[in-house]
């Protein structure tokens, strides 16, 4: 309990210092964004492993980048969306018409 109270007081002191130091505030905000991105990446990976039944209850996973080779699924284990063969879109890079069914 004493350690927690000390940590809380240190955080409060840091919070007060942040109100006056704009460089430190920007650094903490940038680090917060990095931490958010890392957490999101971990959550997405764990969700994918669980969905593909690669994650054991003890937290170990088999091949994280396993290619799924099953009828009716794409290489990521997702059911592909049915797109009419005559539907096209323009490539963002060259402007050429490309069949949407390829993607």
N, C-alpha and C positions, 0 to 999 in steps of 0.2 A: 504494500500500500504506500509506503514511504517513497519507493522508487517511482511509482506512478504519479504521486503528488509532485515529486521533483521534476519529472518529465513534463507534466502539465504546466508547471511554473516556467520551465525553460521554453516551452512552446508559446506561452503567453508573452514572454520577453521577446521571442523572435517575432511574434505577431506585431508587437509594438514597434520593433525596429523596422519591420517591413513597411510600416506606414510612412516612414521618413526616408527610406533608401530605395529610390526608383530602380537602380541597377539590380539590387538584390530581389526586388519584387518581380522584375522581368525575368530574372534567372529562375526563380521559383515557379513562375507561370509556365515557362518553357519546359522545365523539368516535369511539371504536372502533365503537360500534353504528351511528353515522351512516355511517362508512366501509363497514361490512359491508353496510348497506342499499344504498348506492350501487353497490357491486360487484355485488350480487345483481341490481339493476335493469339494469346494463349487460350482465351475462351473459345475462339473460332476453331482452333486446332483441336481442343478437347471435345467440343461438340461434334466435329467431323469424325474423330476417332470413335466416339460413342455411337454415332449414327451408323457408321460402317461396321460396328461391332468389333473394333480393334482394341478397345480399351478394357482392361481387366479392372475388377473392383479395387485392386491394390494400387492402381494408378499407372501400371506398366502398359505400354502399348506395343503392338507389333510394328509392322512397317507403316510409318506415318504417310509415306508417299506412294502407297500401294495403288496400282492401277487395277480398277475393277474390270473384269472380263466376264460380264454376264449379259444375257440377252435382255434387251429392253432398257439398259442403263448405259450412261456415258462412262468415260474413263474415271470420273470422280464418284461414281455411285449414285448419280442423280438421274431421275427419269427425264429424258430430253423432251423439250416442248415441241409439239408437232407444228411445223411451219409449212405452208403450201409451197410446192416446188417453184411456182411462178412468181413468188414474192421476192423482190430484190431491194437492195439499198445501195447508196453511193458510198464508196470508200472515202474515209476522211482524209487519207493521204494523197490518193491520186485521182479521186473523183469518178473512177470507173464503177460501172454497175456490177454488183456481186450478188450471187444467189444467197438469200438469207438462210436457206436450209444447210449451207456449209458451216454455219456458225451456230 
